[in-house]
Amino acid sequence: MSNATNASFKEFDFTKPYVCISGSSSVGLATKDESVTIKAYTKLVKRVKEKLKMNVYLVEVCEGDEFLKEVSKNTNTPLIPKDTPILAGAKILSKAKVYISGRYHPAIMASLGGTPCVFMSSNSHKTKSVQEILEYQDIREFSVIPSDKEIDEMVNLAEARANDKALRKKIKNRCKYLSEETKKQKEVL
């Protein structure tokens, strides 16, 4: 039985602007040395906090994101655990100002609320294709374990996307359009 409940998030403040960060489905493929991953994500979180001046929440999507527990300790950043109920997780992601991740399904949940994403690569083409289908202007996938230069680029892009109110509306409207198109497919089938 899961220990997480919707009530377990009373300690987090989702009333102020915030950023969510997760890992990628290919973190384990990028390196077997978890300390390299922890070091890169620690730098990423610190830079996001410095530049965006918003609350940051680490989102542990699955076992592959367990390294975020150490990043959470290193950066004093709250961690939303993997056993979070799906509806609570979707609401958290969909209300973020921006989501930095290489996770496909959570990025879709975030996008349903209009949350713009900054994407890391995954173990397939999926993070690129979600950008294409949502009609992002600047389609880019950053490395799963970003270099210092890429971290700066990611943070700059996150800041721009978080502050772009038109982008949030565009993403939300595109998701609504795609939802309507999906309903039409039922008739074809």
C-alpha positions as CSV (number, residue, x, y, z in Angstrom):
1,M,0.0,0.0,0.0
2,S,1.2,3.5,-0.9
3,N,2.3,5.9,1.8
4,A,1.7,9.0,-0.3
5,T,-1.7,10.7,-0.2
6,N,-3.0,14.0,-1.4
7,A,-2.7,15.2,2.2
8,S,1.0,14.5,2.3
9,F,1.7,17.7,0.2
10,K,0.5,20.2,2.9
11,E,4.1,21.0,3.5
12,F,4.6,22.2,-0.1
13,D,3.5,25.6,-1.3
14,F,2.0,25.4,-4.7
15,T,0.4,28.9,-4.4
16,K,3.6,30.6,-5.6
17,P,5.2,30.1,-9.0
18,Y,7.3,27.0,-9.2
19,V,9.4,24.9,-11.5
20,C,9.4,21.1,-11.6
21,I,12.4,19.0,-12.6
22,S,12.6,15.3,-13.3
23,G,15.2,12.9,-14.8
24,S,15.0,11.1,-18.1
25,S,14.3,7.5,-19.1
26,S,17.8,7.2,-20.4
27,V,19.7,8.4,-17.3
28,G,20.8,4.8,-16.5
29,L,22.0,4.4,-20.1
30,A,24.1,7.6,-20.1
31,T,26.3,6.6,-17.2
32,K,26.6,3.8,-14.7
33,D,28.3,6.3,-12.3
34,E,25.4,7.8,-10.4
35,S,27.6,10.4,-8.9
36,V,28.0,12.0,-12.3
37,T,24.3,12.3,-12.7
38,I,23.8,13.6,-9.2
39,K,26.5,16.3,-9.8
40,A,24.9,17.5,-13.0
41,Y,21.4,17.7,-11.6
42,T,22.7,19.4,-8.5
43,K,24.2,22.1,-10.7
44,L,21.0,22.3,-12.7
45,V,18.8,22.8,-9.7
46,K,21.1,25.4,-8.2
47,R,21.2,27.4,-11.4
48,V,17.4,27.2,-11.8
49,K,17.0,28.5,-8.3
50,E,19.5,31.3,-8.8
51,K,18.1,32.5,-12.2
52,L,14.4,31.9,-12.0
53,K,13.9,32.8,-8.3
54,M,11.0,30.4,-7.9
55,N,10.3,27.4,-5.8
56,V,11.7,24.3,-7.3
57,Y,10.3,20.8,-6.8
58,L,12.0,17.6,-7.8
59,V,9.6,15.0,-9.2
60,E,10.6,11.4,-8.8
61,V,8.7,9.8,-11.6
62,C,9.9,6.2,-11.2
63,E,12.8,4.1,-9.8
64,G,15.0,5.6,-12.5
65,D,14.7,9.0,-10.8
66,E,15.8,7.8,-7.3
67,F,19.0,9.7,-7.7
68,L,16.9,12.9,-7.2
69,K,16.7,12.0,-3.5
70,E,20.4,12.8,-3.3
71,V,20.0,15.9,-5.4
72,S,17.2,17.0,-3.0
73,K,19.5,16.7,0.0
74,N,22.4,18.5,-1.8
75,T,20.2,21.4,-2.8
76,N,17.7,21.5,0.0
77,T,14.9,21.1,-2.6
78,P,11.6,19.3,-1.9
79,L,11.1,16.0,-3.6
80,I,7.7,14.8,-4.8
81,P,7.9,11.0,-4.4
82,K,7.1,8.4,-7.1
83,D,4.2,7.1,-5.1
84,T,2.3,10.4,-5.4
85,P,-1.3,9.7,-6.6
86,I,-1.6,10.3,-10.3
87,L,-4.2,13.0,-10.1
88,A,-2.1,15.0,-7.6
89,G,1.0,14.6,-9.8
90,A,-0.9,15.7,-12.9
91,K,-2.2,18.8,-11.1
92,I,1.2,19.7,-9.8
93,L,2.9,19.4,-13.2
94,S,0.1,21.2,-15.0
95,K,0.3,24.2,-12.7
96,A,4.1,24.6,-12.8
97,K,5.6,27.6,-14.6
98,V,7.9,25.3,-16.5
99,Y,8.9,21.6,-16.4
100,I,12.4,20.4,-17.1
101,S,12.5,16.7,-17.9
102,G,13.3,13.9,-20.2
103,R,10.1,12.1,-19.2
104,Y,7.5,11.6,-21.9
105,H,4.3,10.9,-20.0
106,P,4.8,13.4,-17.2
107,A,5.6,16.0,-19.9
108,I,2.2,15.2,-21.5
109,M,0.5,15.7,-18.1
110,A,2.2,19.0,-17.7
111,S,1.3,20.1,-21.2
112,L,-2.4,19.4,-20.6
113,G,-2.4,22.4,-18.2
114,G,-0.3,24.5,-20.6
115,T,3.0,24.0,-18.7
116,P,5.9,24.6,-21.1
117,C,8.7,22.1,-21.0
118,V,12.4,22.1,-21.5
119,F,13.3,18.6,-22.7
120,M,16.2,16.4,-22.2
121,S,16.6,13.4,-24.5
122,S,15.0,10.1,-23.6
123,N,15.6,6.5,-24.6
124,S,13.7,7.1,-27.8
125,H,12.5,10.0,-30.1
126,K,9.6,10.7,-27.8
127,T,10.6,14.0,-26.2
128,K,11.4,15.4,-29.7
129,S,8.0,14.2,-31.1
130,V,6.0,15.7,-28.2
131,Q,7.6,19.1,-29.1
132,E,6.7,18.6,-32.7
133,I,3.1,17.6,-32.1
134,L,2.6,20.5,-29.6
135,E,4.2,22.8,-32.2
136,Y,7.1,24.2,-30.2
137,Q,9.0,26.8,-32.2
138,D,12.5,25.9,-30.9
139,I,12.6,22.0,-30.8
140,R,15.6,21.0,-28.8
141,E,16.6,18.0,-26.7
142,F,19.4,18.6,-24.1
143,S,21.7,15.8,-23.0
144,V,20.5,13.6,-20.2
145,I,23.5,14.5,-18.2
146,P,23.9,18.2,-19.3
147,S,27.3,19.9,-19.4
148,D,27.8,23.3,-17.7
149,K,27.1,25.0,-21.0
150,E,23.9,23.1,-21.6
151,I,22.8,23.8,-18.1
152,D,23.1,27.5,-18.8
153,E,21.2,27.1,-22.0
154,M,18.5,25.0,-20.3
155,V,18.0,27.6,-17.6
156,N,17.8,30.4,-20.1
157,L,15.2,28.5,-22.1
158,A,13.3,27.6,-19.0
159,E,13.2,31.3,-17.9
160,A,12.0,32.4,-21.4
161,R,9.3,29.7,-21.5
162,A,8.2,30.3,-17.9
163,N,7.7,34.0,-18.6
164,D,5.9,33.5,-22.0
165,K,2.2,33.7,-21.2
166,A,1.3,33.3,-24.9
167,L,3.2,30.0,-25.0
168,R,1.3,28.5,-22.0
169,K,-2.0,29.4,-23.8
170,K,-0.8,28.0,-27.1
171,I,0.2,24.7,-25.5
172,K,-3.1,24.4,-23.7
173,N,-5.1,25.2,-26.8
174,R,-3.1,22.7,-28.9
175,C,-3.8,20.0,-26.3
176,K,-7.5,20.8,-26.5
177,Y,-7.4,20.7,-30.3
178,L,-5.6,17.3,-30.2
179,S,-8.1,16.0,-27.7
180,E,-11.0,16.9,-30.1
181,E,-9.2,15.3,-33.0
182,T,-8.8,12.1,-31.0
183,K,-12.5,12.0,-30.4
184,K,-13.1,12.1,-34.1
185,Q,-10.8,9.0,-34.5
186,K,-13.3,6.9,-32.6
187,E,-15.7,7.4,-35.5
188,V,-13.1,6.1,-38.0
189,L,-12.4,3.1,-35.9
